[in-house]
Amino acid sequence: MSKQLFLLAEKIKSLRDGAGLTQSELSRTLGLTRSSVNAWEMGLSVPSTQYVVELAKTFKVSTDYLLGMEAGATIPVNGLSQKQISVLVDMIRCFQTEE
């Protein structure tokens, strides 16, 4: 398995686990079989472009993140005040400087 395929497989599994979803639940959300999700997570196949986009929407990350093109994820800030967004940005910066 190539390194990029392994990274995509790991990200899908990690995001699914982090969201508290089973493979069956994710497959129902995407309208496909559990074995398809399992194959992605095992690195046996890769999701089509359509499903990369759907996975990104489902987990609120960018397609670039899923495909290993960037290290970050997105955080939806809809409905937050500018002050609340500013606090979140400050917290992220705080975590980034801790080592």
OpenMM code with the backbone's topology and positions (N, CA, C; nanometers):
from openmm import Vec3, app, unit

residues = "MET SER LYS GLN LEU PHE LEU LEU ALA GLU LYS ILE LYS SER LEU ARG ASP GLY ALA GLY LEU THR GLN SER GLU LEU SER ARG THR LEU GLY LEU THR ARG SER SER VAL ASN ALA TRP GLU MET GLY LEU SER VAL PRO SER THR GLN TYR VAL VAL GLU LEU ALA LYS THR PHE LYS VAL SER THR ASP TYR LEU LEU GLY MET GLU ALA GLY ALA THR ILE PRO VAL ASN GLY LEU SER GLN LYS GLN ILE SER VAL LEU VAL ASP MET ILE ARG CYS PHE GLN THR GLU GLU".split()
positions = [
    Vec3(0.0853, -0.1173, 0.0000),
    Vec3(0.0000, 0.0000, 0.0000),
    Vec3(0.0896, 0.1232, 0.0000),
    Vec3(0.0580, 0.2202, -0.0866),
    Vec3(0.1383, 0.3423, -0.0929),
    Vec3(0.1161, 0.4254, 0.0338),
    Vec3(0.2112, 0.5130, 0.0604),
    Vec3(0.2044, 0.5969, 0.1807),
    Vec3(0.0800, 0.6854, 0.1777),
    Vec3(0.0482, 0.7456, 0.0611),
    Vec3(-0.0686, 0.8338, 0.0531),
    Vec3(-0.1984, 0.7562, 0.0724),
    Vec3(-0.2058, 0.6367, 0.0160),
    Vec3(-0.3244, 0.5536, 0.0334),
    Vec3(-0.3401, 0.5158, 0.1804),
    Vec3(-0.2290, 0.4833, 0.2471),
    Vec3(-0.2310, 0.4507, 0.3892),
    Vec3(-0.2797, 0.5711, 0.4707),
    Vec3(-0.2312, 0.6921, 0.4373),
    Vec3(-0.2717, 0.8123, 0.5106),
    Vec3(-0.4206, 0.8402, 0.4927),
    Vec3(-0.4717, 0.8241, 0.3708),
    Vec3(-0.6145, 0.8449, 0.3470),
    Vec3(-0.6954, 0.7437, 0.4273),
    Vec3(-0.6548, 0.6181, 0.4249),
    Vec3(-0.7244, 0.5128, 0.4992),
    Vec3(-0.7258, 0.5461, 0.6487),
    Vec3(-0.6121, 0.5877, 0.7013),
    Vec3(-0.6030, 0.6219, 0.8439),
    Vec3(-0.6890, 0.7431, 0.8788),
    Vec3(-0.6926, 0.8428, 0.7912),
    Vec3(-0.7734, 0.9625, 0.8189),
    Vec3(-0.9213, 0.9287, 0.8208),
    Vec3(-0.9661, 0.8488, 0.7256),
    Vec3(-1.1080, 0.8115, 0.7228),
    Vec3(-1.1444, 0.7381, 0.8516),
    Vec3(-1.0633, 0.6419, 0.8910),
    Vec3(-1.0909, 0.5650, 1.0128),
    Vec3(-1.0873, 0.6552, 1.1360),
    Vec3(-0.9867, 0.7408, 1.1439),
    Vec3(-0.9729, 0.8298, 1.2587),
    Vec3(-1.0906, 0.9270, 1.2687),
    Vec3(-1.1291, 0.9852, 1.1564),
    Vec3(-1.2420, 1.0786, 1.1567),
    Vec3(-1.3717, 1.0076, 1.1930),
    Vec3(-1.3907, 0.8870, 1.1398),
    Vec3(-1.5109, 0.8100, 1.1716),
    Vec3(-1.5154, 0.7764, 1.3202),
    Vec3(-1.4031, 0.7261, 1.3722),
    Vec3(-1.3960, 0.6941, 1.5147),
    Vec3(-1.4195, 0.8185, 1.5996),
    Vec3(-1.3561, 0.9289, 1.5608),
    Vec3(-1.3702, 1.0537, 1.6354),
    Vec3(-1.5132, 1.1049, 1.6382),
    Vec3(-1.5876, 1.0749, 1.5331),
    Vec3(-1.7283, 1.1164, 1.5267),
    Vec3(-1.8201, 1.0162, 1.5972),
    Vec3(-1.7613, 0.9068, 1.6461),
    Vec3(-1.8402, 0.8064, 1.7162),
    Vec3(-1.9314, 0.7260, 1.6245),
    Vec3(-1.8904, 0.7115, 1.4982),
    Vec3(-1.9703, 0.6376, 1.4008),
    Vec3(-1.9117, 0.4993, 1.3753),
    Vec3(-1.9990, 0.4029, 1.3537),
    Vec3(-1.9532, 0.2719, 1.3086),
    Vec3(-1.9376, 0.2775, 1.1565),
    Vec3(-1.8742, 0.1770, 1.1011),
    Vec3(-1.8648, 0.1694, 0.9559),
    Vec3(-2.0038, 0.1626, 0.8942),
    Vec3(-2.0932, 0.0904, 0.9566),
    Vec3(-2.2306, 0.0782, 0.9059),
    Vec3(-2.3022, 0.2129, 0.9066),
    Vec3(-2.2856, 0.2882, 1.0136),
    Vec3(-2.3513, 0.4195, 1.0227),
    Vec3(-2.2970, 0.5143, 0.9158),
    Vec3(-2.1643, 0.5148, 0.8978),
    Vec3(-2.1066, 0.6012, 0.7951),
    Vec3(-2.1533, 0.5582, 0.6565),
    Vec3(-2.1575, 0.4289, 0.6330),
    Vec3(-2.2004, 0.3806, 0.5014),
    Vec3(-2.3450, 0.4206, 0.4726),
    Vec3(-2.4313, 0.4149, 0.5734),
    Vec3(-2.5712, 0.4577, 0.5546),
    Vec3(-2.5773, 0.6070, 0.5236),
    Vec3(-2.4971, 0.6874, 0.5934),
    Vec3(-2.4929, 0.8312, 0.5694),
    Vec3(-2.4537, 0.8613, 0.4247),
    Vec3(-2.3604, 0.7827, 0.3723),
    Vec3(-2.3094, 0.8052, 0.2374),
    Vec3(-2.3879, 0.7297, 0.1303),
    Vec3(-2.4759, 0.6404, 0.1718),
    Vec3(-2.5567, 0.5652, 0.0773),
    Vec3(-2.4803, 0.4558, 0.0048),
    Vec3(-2.3934, 0.3872, 0.0773),
    Vec3(-2.3211, 0.2744, 0.0175),
    Vec3(-2.3078, 0.1616, 0.1178),
    Vec3(-2.2356, 0.0583, 0.0821),
    Vec3(-2.2257, -0.0589, 0.1694),
    Vec3(-2.1156, -0.0429, 0.2741),
    Vec3(-2.1324, -0.1153, 0.3852),
    Vec3(-2.0304, -0.1132, 0.4897),
    Vec3(-1.8980, -0.1655, 0.4366),
    Vec3(-1.9043, -0.2624, 0.3477),
    Vec3(-1.7803, -0.3190, 0.2930),
    Vec3(-1.7011, -0.2149, 0.2134),
    Vec3(-1.7699, -0.1168, 0.1541),
    Vec3(-1.6982, -0.0093, 0.0834),
    Vec3(-1.6171, 0.0748, 0.1814),
    Vec3(-1.6810, 0.1121, 0.2926),
    Vec3(-1.6104, 0.1899, 0.3955),
    Vec3(-1.4956, 0.1074, 0.4523),
    Vec3(-1.5194, -0.0189, 0.4782),
    Vec3(-1.4147, -0.1068, 0.5293),
    Vec3(-1.2968, -0.1135, 0.4319),
    Vec3(-1.3251, -0.1250, 0.3037),
    Vec3(-1.2186, -0.1319, 0.2031),
    Vec3(-1.1373, -0.0032, 0.2003),
    Vec3(-1.2031, 0.1115, 0.2171),
    Vec3(-1.1298, 0.2393, 0.2229),
    Vec3(-1.0360, 0.2386, 0.3433),
    Vec3(-1.0891, 0.1972, 0.4596),
    Vec3(-1.0105, 0.2004, 0.5826),
    Vec3(-0.8976, 0.0976, 0.5823),
    Vec3(-0.9124, -0.0078, 0.5062),
    Vec3(-0.8071, -0.1094, 0.4958),
    Vec3(-0.7068, -0.0743, 0.3856),
    Vec3(-0.7367, 0.0301, 0.3083),
    Vec3(-0.6482, 0.0687, 0.1988),
    Vec3(-0.6602, -0.0223, 0.0780),
    Vec3(-0.7708, -0.0962, 0.0695),
    Vec3(-0.7916, -0.1866, -0.0431),
    Vec3(-0.8505, -0.1146, -0.1637),
    Vec3(-0.9183, -0.0043, -0.1387),
    Vec3(-0.9723, 0.0790, -0.2455),
    Vec3(-0.9748, 0.2228, -0.1965),
    Vec3(-1.0007, 0.3134, -0.2884),
    Vec3(-1.0086, 0.4556, -0.2531),
    Vec3(-1.1462, 0.5082, -0.2906),
    Vec3(-1.1959, 0.6034, -0.2124),
    Vec3(-1.3261, 0.6598, -0.2467),
    Vec3(-1.3165, 0.7403, -0.3763),
    Vec3(-1.4245, 0.7399, -0.4520),
    Vec3(-1.4304, 0.8224, -0.5728),
    Vec3(-1.4307, 0.9691, -0.5312),
    Vec3(-1.4115, 1.0553, -0.6279),
    Vec3(-1.4115, 1.1997, -0.6012),
    Vec3(-1.5397, 1.2411, -0.5302),
    Vec3(-1.6528, 1.1869, -0.5744),
    Vec3(-1.7818, 1.2180, -0.5127),
    Vec3(-1.7805, 1.1862, -0.3634),
    Vec3(-1.7244, 1.0716, -0.3267),
    Vec3(-1.7240, 1.0324, -0.1861),
    Vec3(-1.6166, 1.1049, -0.1050),
    Vec3(-1.5089, 1.1466, -0.1682),
    Vec3(-1.4111, 1.2303, -0.0977),
    Vec3(-1.4804, 1.3608, -0.0553),
    Vec3(-1.5580, 1.4184, -0.1469),
    Vec3(-1.6316, 1.5412, -0.1147),
    Vec3(-1.7338, 1.5150, -0.0053),
    Vec3(-1.8080, 1.4044, -0.0147),
    Vec3(-1.9080, 1.3716, 0.0875),
    Vec3(-1.8439, 1.3455, 0.2237),
    Vec3(-1.7301, 1.2779, 0.2243),
    Vec3(-1.6581, 1.2556, 0.3506),
    Vec3(-1.6143, 1.3881, 0.4111),
    Vec3(-1.5633, 1.4777, 0.3288),
    Vec3(-1.5198, 1.6092, 0.3776),
    Vec3(-1.6374, 1.6841, 0.4396),
    Vec3(-1.7514, 1.6822, 0.3741),
    Vec3(-1.8704, 1.7493, 0.4281),
    Vec3(-1.9151, 1.6834, 0.5585),
    Vec3(-1.9173, 1.5518, 0.5594),
    Vec3(-1.9632, 1.4779, 0.6770),
    Vec3(-1.8775, 1.5085, 0.7991),
    Vec3(-1.7449, 1.5121, 0.7796),
    Vec3(-1.6542, 1.5302, 0.8927),
    Vec3(-1.6076, 1.6745, 0.9106),
    Vec3(-1.6599, 1.7655, 0.8251),
    Vec3(-1.6267, 1.9080, 0.8345),
    Vec3(-1.4764, 1.9332, 0.8260),
    Vec3(-1.4144, 1.8679, 0.7278),
    Vec3(-1.2733, 1.8905, 0.6966),
    Vec3(-1.2647, 1.9224, 0.5481),
    Vec3(-1.1516, 1.9687, 0.5037),
    Vec3(-1.1355, 1.9972, 0.3614),
    Vec3(-1.0966, 1.8696, 0.2865),
    Vec3(-1.1237, 1.8704, 0.1575),
    Vec3(-1.0797, 1.7573, 0.0758),
    Vec3(-0.9278, 1.7523, 0.0734),
    Vec3(-0.8620, 1.8677, 0.0776),
    Vec3(-0.7152, 1.8703, 0.0837),
    Vec3(-0.6650, 1.7976, 0.2074),
    Vec3(-0.7313, 1.8187, 0.3193),
    Vec3(-0.6926, 1.7500, 0.4426),
    Vec3(-0.7054, 1.5987, 0.4264),
    Vec3(-0.8200, 1.5543, 0.3736),
    Vec3(-0.8405, 1.4106, 0.3540),
    Vec3(-0.7341, 1.3496, 0.2635),
    Vec3(-0.6958, 1.4235, 0.1608),
    Vec3(-0.6007, 1.3722, 0.0621),
    Vec3(-0.4556, 1.3978, 0.1000),
    Vec3(-0.4331, 1.4543, 0.2186),
    Vec3(-0.2972, 1.4748, 0.2662),
    Vec3(-0.2267, 1.5952, 0.2077),
    Vec3(-0.3040, 1.6901, 0.1552),
    Vec3(-0.2448, 1.8080, 0.0944),
    Vec3(-0.2221, 1.9203, 0.1946),
    Vec3(-0.2851, 1.9121, 0.3096),
    Vec3(-0.2659, 2.0116, 0.4148),
    Vec3(-0.2813, 1.9427, 0.5489),
    Vec3(-0.2253, 2.0010, 0.6501),
    Vec3(-0.2272, 1.9383, 0.7819),
    Vec3(-0.3474, 1.9800, 0.8658),
    Vec3(-0.4189, 2.0843, 0.8251),
    Vec3(-0.5255, 2.1380, 0.9079),
    Vec3(-0.6618, 2.0822, 0.8781),
    Vec3(-0.7526, 2.1109, 0.9679),
    Vec3(-0.8937, 2.0773, 0.9506),
    Vec3(-0.9723, 2.2068, 0.9643),
    Vec3(-1.0970, 2.2049, 0.9255),
    Vec3(-1.1786, 2.3244, 0.9376),
    Vec3(-1.2688, 2.3136, 1.0599),
    Vec3(-1.3023, 2.4284, 1.1144),
    Vec3(-1.3946, 2.4340, 1.2270),
    Vec3(-1.5080, 2.5265, 1.1861),
    Vec3(-1.6308, 2.4761, 1.1816),
    Vec3(-1.7414, 2.5643, 1.1444),
    Vec3(-1.7647, 2.6687, 1.2524),
    Vec3(-1.7764, 2.7939, 1.2140),
    Vec3(-1.7964, 2.9014, 1.3099),
    Vec3(-1.9295, 2.9741, 1.2871),
    Vec3(-2.0159, 2.9129, 1.2072),
    Vec3(-2.1475, 2.9724, 1.1815),
    Vec3(-2.2188, 2.9964, 1.3134),
    Vec3(-2.2766, 3.1141, 1.3270),
    Vec3(-2.3548, 3.1452, 1.4463),
    Vec3(-2.2729, 3.1929, 1.5647),
    Vec3(-2.1394, 3.1955, 1.5524),
    Vec3(-2.0559, 3.2452, 1.6618),
    Vec3(-2.0303, 3.3937, 1.6431),
    Vec3(-2.0148, 3.4624, 1.7541),
    Vec3(-1.9812, 3.6051, 1.7464),
    Vec3(-1.8333, 3.6202, 1.7114),
    Vec3(-1.7955, 3.7397, 1.6716),
    Vec3(-1.6557, 3.7658, 1.6400),
    Vec3(-1.5680, 3.7431, 1.7633),
    Vec3(-1.6199, 3.7764, 1.8808),
    Vec3(-1.5442, 3.7549, 2.0046),
    Vec3(-1.5229, 3.6051, 2.0296),
    Vec3(-1.6253, 3.5233, 2.0079),
    Vec3(-1.6129, 3.3791, 2.0268),
    Vec3(-1.5125, 3.3192, 1.9277),
    Vec3(-1.5163, 3.3659, 1.8038),
    Vec3(-1.4208, 3.3191, 1.7034),
    Vec3(-1.2792, 3.3569, 1.7446),
    Vec3(-1.2640, 3.4767, 1.7950),
    Vec3(-1.1331, 3.5239, 1.8390),
    Vec3(-1.0788, 3.4374, 1.9532),
    Vec3(-1.1657, 3.3974, 2.0462),
    Vec3(-1.1247, 3.3108, 2.1567),
    Vec3(-1.0787, 3.1751, 2.1029),
    Vec3(-1.1519, 3.1206, 2.0070),
    Vec3(-1.1120, 2.9931, 1.9472),
    Vec3(-0.9760, 3.0029, 1.8793),
    Vec3(-0.9548, 3.1096, 1.8048),
    Vec3(-0.8262, 3.1297, 1.7372),
    Vec3(-0.7141, 3.1386, 1.8400),
    Vec3(-0.7372, 3.2110, 1.9486),
    Vec3(-0.6362, 3.2221, 2.0543),
    Vec3(-0.6056, 3.0857, 2.1171),
    Vec3(-0.7082, 3.0053, 2.1389),
    Vec3(-0.6875, 2.8718, 2.1957),
    Vec3(-0.6044, 2.7853, 2.1013),
    Vec3(-0.6352, 2.7909, 1.9739),
    Vec3(-0.5607, 2.7113, 1.8756),
    Vec3(-0.4146, 2.7533, 1.8746),
    Vec3(-0.3908, 2.8820, 1.8753),
    Vec3(-0.2524, 2.9322, 1.8782),
    Vec3(-0.1803, 2.8863, 2.0038),
    Vec3(-0.2498, 2.8834, 2.1149),
    Vec3(-0.1924, 2.8381, 2.2404),
    Vec3(-0.1480, 2.6915, 2.2300),
    Vec3(-0.2345, 2.6067, 2.1737),
    Vec3(-0.2021, 2.4655, 2.1580),
    Vec3(-0.0876, 2.4455, 2.0591),
    Vec3(-0.0816, 2.5296, 1.9556),
    Vec3(0.0222, 2.5152, 1.8562),
    Vec3(0.1602, 2.5515, 1.9099),
    Vec3(0.1659, 2.6388, 2.0096),
    Vec3(0.2946, 2.6796, 2.0641),
    Vec3(0.3403, 2.5885, 2.1769),
    Vec3(0.2501, 2.5056, 2.2324),
    Vec3(0.2891, 2.4105, 2.3355),
    Vec3(0.3661, 2.2961, 2.2725),
    Vec3(0.4735, 2.2592, 2.3299),
    Vec3(0.5519, 2.1440, 2.2792),
    Vec3(0.6140, 2.0747, 2.3940),
] * unit.nanometer
topology = app.Topology()
chain = topology.addChain("A")
for resn in residues:
    res = topology.addResidue(resn, chain)
    for name in ("N", "CA", "C"):
        topology.addAtom(name, app.Element.getBySymbol(name[0]), res)
